């Protein structure tokens, strides 16, 4: 038996295995801001204006509207592509560390974009952001977040301070000072993740029936300006994916809709994200009023609720929470590109594309549910085969480039290894 040959073959196998399954090289981005501390609305706004000012080529900032207490709900568009996906954080006030996660993503991605062929955990940031635009709403509940940090003194409107006092008299829980970090609702005591139309009319679990720190679904669907703003954003953009950041438990929740086609797409996406983050993928029934339940069930868009962090985390634990999210939006961008290759039908309103679907019946259902305003010019446009093939060629080139560093470094090291073994 030729043991020398066996040893060479074994060594070659081990080297190839390591090359194929090791991490891609990543850049180290110099940190500008601190993220392991509470970040209130004012500090977030400062950082967003900094990124928009420093990187105008790929970052734009606009207000989608005002919260109950008059704060802007900022939209940050990161990227230059026609393929769009949406991520928001801090829909629940006490889960404010999700704003920190998005801000850190912005800091790293903008820096990486300026450096040609630089990677973050194997993803070509520039190539992806040239083809995809990520619509971040870093703080969807700014009044609630500021309340968890600054207490009653953060409330700008006298009437809302009075309403909070009245709320504390009707709620016998410990959800008011000193228990500020239990607060999930907007400053009017409405849980924004129970405000969306799908299933809102049902009797919801633990709904107190009156304004509270959490669980109260409000007097009507979309009664709060914050939920209405997110709703309108969805109806006006063809997002391939929607993701809402929450805490805690390291879990991915997704609604297993009766629509088999949408369910399969969402299931596949959840499995990809679970593999990437190490989180558990958990299919659920619709709870009523939830953002992602509505997005999946009514807009037919794959959507996930991500719960970051373990139980009893603190702001100071940011560095242990962030790794799961570091390249997650880049993975989602890659998945959005794949989904866009399958798009056959586009809904256009007054000449602007607002929705994209693989299947025609989803396009018709979406129009019937949300876009049937007679004053609008609504049309379904079918992509021609030539258009689809052209887009697929562009997308494939981008996707292949993601693997070039691994391929070239693997070939180089393989050649070097073979040379050594021949000696």
Steps between C-alpha positions, in 0.01 A plus 500: 500500500633842406460695828679800351234525231218460757648769722530738206141436398377548856693823537364629171145412607540683833638809327215509247245452780644791696502723193141425412355540848712769655377862526569749228741779584329808644596860544541659839302825506608777733220571746382861507209478741434301817223240475511331841309787661138621477444698179212743509323671211729804501819293486359275229403805294853637538653176376263470205581853383869415534472193275287687244749787495810281479367253243246680278571259214328212676316647802191717488290610794138611510220530751203274437285702740464584867441287808225575752738733688636670188822308433601402147485140388821502300542289189859424403547369147829316469605396151445588134310203364148451369448191716363603838467344845381644831630472858377690803596507866358613835137444415485403867654772714686284749664311214696814412828313456372407153552865402863464608531193278379689193725799571800269530405337169494844340840588643662181371329482161566861403868464585530171312327640192777755451765227480506307174460121537483516879290243680293469813485134599539399137248741348602757237332803650548723197371250247191422706418863576541594135217261422287516817367787712429424865222711651585532869266657754738487797253621765134432420383606847714803595269633773494165676876459474564841649255424781699187595813715523381837628172420671211742513735793441554380143135564408475826306122547498315598817189308404699178460659545843152538648382191311795303638401602854147377435638178353699432816182523707311240295788254467590327827815338357859606565542630148542863601805654672722354624421221253568702184671212319172306498344758266430366148220722370505838332460797732121478468505148646434309176707194405607578144554134413128440552387779268504340156182392320537121480314347795475825694128442556567177691517485878873534556697324769545709818349813345402711803235693308647839590829689445785330680874435481439208260246273334228762440406483131345846481154624411534402134756355258764759409363748753854608587715713266800271542317189378331695221839623379637144475180389328522776238868425442410141415230596252733733313808280454564162340687345793615147431553435874379659824676450833417644841765495775387417854642346817541247658561125481710444183192391307359560151121514486315472170133463421412173325233641274252275322645624169740214428714695252569787740544259791770305314691817411481627856600162642804487276602852599453421871720192467772702328494764771492235774811337352670839479415622850472179699145601601212255519244523218146484641190498274194654664132557448391861456463669838307797364625846417865401455710674236658191342176299522330771297791532257499126430126442509379809317794624291640153418851615590745269685544663842672410826495612863848463649542489877859594586677433827450263788274563795597778739741682270617858556622780273854411605453156341492648149829340395363154573170569320630672187697213334178326394392820321833615357458368146132406523371787279757396239368145507149643461621711206636187335168323555309799364705477180410132465131575554506782248620256234167318536284811468264485204238764586541858617221721630538859392305790647515818295805359320693405816568138594357437848488121516671204334370145487593166352136396460222693329229415754702670776517815291124501443429431869730781606322746271160388624603536866695825496543667162153529352469878538317620189701821497823307446627351177571140607645246259657154509810484282635163397873477456596366161721194473779721363472732801508210742801342334684832494433561870599145583833545322571818698399341830701183429812706435459674836435175684800326343725786600413429863695174469800621300729554800438148626547345156824685422652455846402133500659439160816684600541310825410174331778553248743584777395188693546278197847642444593423862364145482698428185828576675 
